[in-house]
């Protein structure tokens, strides 16, 4: 059970890192001078919510439906 929880935590950290990395990449691809990446966290006794926002290039419409599939970036 403990190994399973550790793997889940590692996967969550990996997903968060990928989201942040993608946000910085999106900002690097736009011409906006004031680039911004925001990470916000919310937690209560039932849920943990993590949001990553940026003002960079929009997500390509071709990958929006598969965005959370493994290997999509």
Secondary structure, DSSP 8 states (H G I E B T S, - for coil): -HHHHHHHHHHHHHHHHHHHHHHHHHHHTS--SS--EEEEEEE-SS-EEEEEEESSS---GGGGGGTTSTT--
